[in-house]
């Protein structure tokens, strides 16, 4: 089946009804995708933390159980932090969604084929104990995922199959201290 989902349109659809959602975006393209919608204090962009997005999202979800938390990351970043899914599966925070944009390529290093051509991330997440799994490869499934995200009530994992394109980069701020401080303030305002 040919992948037709555009990455920027997919992230826009998922965050259209964002309301109080906090977003941790993975290193690289998903950070550019989230930033393309406009900067927000509730966005925590990862710079130089390859493989850490799911664990940062888990920490936030556990520390702030009243917040809805979405990790939006890529297949390469998720593969780097694959063991984190086992910890997420053990903890089962009701307020955490992990959404992996899968283009089957390592976009940050030259579009080499990624391991998701043979590794089924949805099956891995399920084997780790995450039961609310979504494999999204068309617009109707994307709309259903956006609705689930808006009413998040249990740990959720989704793979969103996107076309292997490289839209122009939208670079958010890179000052890690400032990102941390403004994100902390946003959490405090929502608590």
C-alpha positions in Angstrom: 0.0 0.0 0.0 1.4 3.4 -1.0 1.8 5.8 1.9 -0.1 9.0 1.2 0.0 10.9 4.5 1.9 14.1 4.5 3.8 14.6 7.7 3.0 18.3 8.2 -0.7 17.8 7.4 -0.7 14.8 9.8 0.8 16.7 12.7 -1.6 19.6 12.1 -4.6 17.2 12.2 -3.4 15.6 15.4 -2.8 19.0 17.2 -5.8 20.8 15.7 -7.9 20.3 18.9 -4.9 20.5 21.2 -6.5 22.3 24.1 -4.3 21.5 27.2 -2.1 18.9 25.5 1.7 19.0 26.3 3.9 17.8 23.5 7.4 16.3 23.7 8.8 16.1 20.2 11.6 13.8 19.2 14.9 14.8 17.8 14.8 16.0 14.2 11.9 16.2 11.8 9.1 15.8 14.3 10.4 18.8 16.2 10.3 20.8 12.9 6.8 19.5 12.2 5.5 20.5 15.6 7.3 23.9 15.4 5.7 24.5 11.9 2.4 24.9 13.7 3.7 27.8 15.7 5.8 27.9 18.9 4.0 27.0 22.1 5.3 27.0 25.7 3.7 23.5 26.0 6.1 22.1 23.4 9.3 20.5 24.7 11.6 20.1 21.7 14.5 17.6 22.0 17.9 18.7 20.8 20.6 16.0 21.1 18.6 13.5 23.1 18.2 10.8 20.5 16.0 8.0 21.9 14.8 9.9 24.9 11.4 11.3 23.8 9.3 8.4 25.2 11.1 8.4 28.5 10.8 12.2 28.9 7.1 12.0 28.1 6.7 9.1 30.6 8.4 11.1 33.3 6.1 14.1 32.7 3.0 11.9 32.6 3.8 10.2 35.9 4.8 13.5 37.6 1.7 15.3 36.4 -1.1 12.8 36.1 -3.7 15.5 35.4 -1.9 16.6 32.2 -2.4 15.0 28.8 1.0 14.3 27.3 1.8 13.3 23.7 5.2 12.2 22.5 5.5 12.9 18.8 8.6 11.3 17.4 10.0 9.6 14.4 10.8 5.9 13.6 14.5 6.3 14.0 14.3 8.1 17.3 11.8 5.4 18.6 14.1 2.6 17.4 16.9 4.2 19.4 14.8 4.2 22.6 12.9 1.0 22.0 13.5 -0.3 25.5 11.6 2.6 26.9 8.3 1.1 25.6 8.7 -1.7 28.1 8.9 0.8 30.9 5.9 2.7 29.5 4.0 -0.7 29.4 4.9 -1.4 33.0 3.8 2.0 34.2 0.7 2.4 32.1 0.0 6.2 32.7 -3.5 7.0 31.6 -2.4 10.4 30.3 0.4 9.4 27.8 0.2 8.9 24.1 3.3 7.9 22.0 2.9 8.8 18.4 5.6 7.7 16.0 5.8 9.2 12.5 7.2 6.3 10.4 8.6 7.1 7.0 10.8 4.0 6.8 13.9 6.1 6.6 16.5 7.8 8.7 15.7 11.4 7.6 18.3 13.2 9.6 21.2 11.2 8.1 20.4 10.9 4.5 17.2 8.9 4.1 18.7 5.5 4.5 16.1 2.7 4.9 15.2 2.3 8.6 14.6 -0.9 10.5 10.8 -0.3 10.4 10.8 -2.0 7.0 11.1 -5.2 9.0 10.3 -4.2 12.6 6.6 -3.7 13.4 6.6 -0.9 16.0 2.9 -1.6 16.8 3.6 -5.2 17.6 6.6 -4.2 19.8 4.5 -1.7 21.7 1.8 -4.3 22.2 4.3 -6.9 23.3 5.5 -4.4 25.9 2.0 -4.2 27.4 0.6 -1.2 25.7 -2.9 -2.3 24.7 -4.4 0.8 22.9 -2.5 0.5 19.6 -3.3 2.4 16.4 -1.7 1.8 13.0 -2.5 4.9 10.9 -2.0 5.0 7.2 -5.0 7.0 5.8 -7.0 10.1 6.6 -10.0 8.3 8.3 -7.6 6.5 10.7 -5.8 9.8 11.3 -9.1 11.5 12.2 -9.9 8.6 14.6 -6.5 9.0 16.2 -7.0 12.8 16.7 -10.3 12.1 18.5 -8.6 9.5 20.7 -5.9 11.9 21.5 -8.4 14.6 22.5 -10.0 12.2 25.0 -6.9 10.4 26.2 -7.8 8.1 29.1 -5.2 5.3 28.9 -1.7 4.7 27.6 -1.8 4.8 23.8 0.7 4.0 21.0 0.3 5.0 17.4 2.4 4.6 14.3 1.5 7.1 11.6 2.8 6.1 8.2 4.0 9.2 6.4 5.6 9.8 3.0 9.4 10.0 3.0 9.6 13.7 2.2 11.7 16.5 3.7 9.7 19.6 4.0 11.5 22.9 4.8 12.8 22.9 8.4 11.1 25.1 10.9 13.7 25.5 13.7 12.3 26.3 17.1 14.5 27.8 19.8 17.5 25.7 20.7 18.3 27.1 24.1 17.8 24.1 26.3 17.7 26.1 29.6 15.0 28.5 28.2 13.0 25.6 26.8 13.1 23.8 30.1 12.1 27.0 32.1 9.2 28.0 29.9 7.9 24.4 29.8 8.1 24.2 33.6 6.1 27.4 33.8 3.5 26.1 31.4 3.2 22.9 33.5 2.9 25.0 36.7 0.1 27.1 35.1 -1.8 24.0 34.2 -1.5 22.2 37.5 
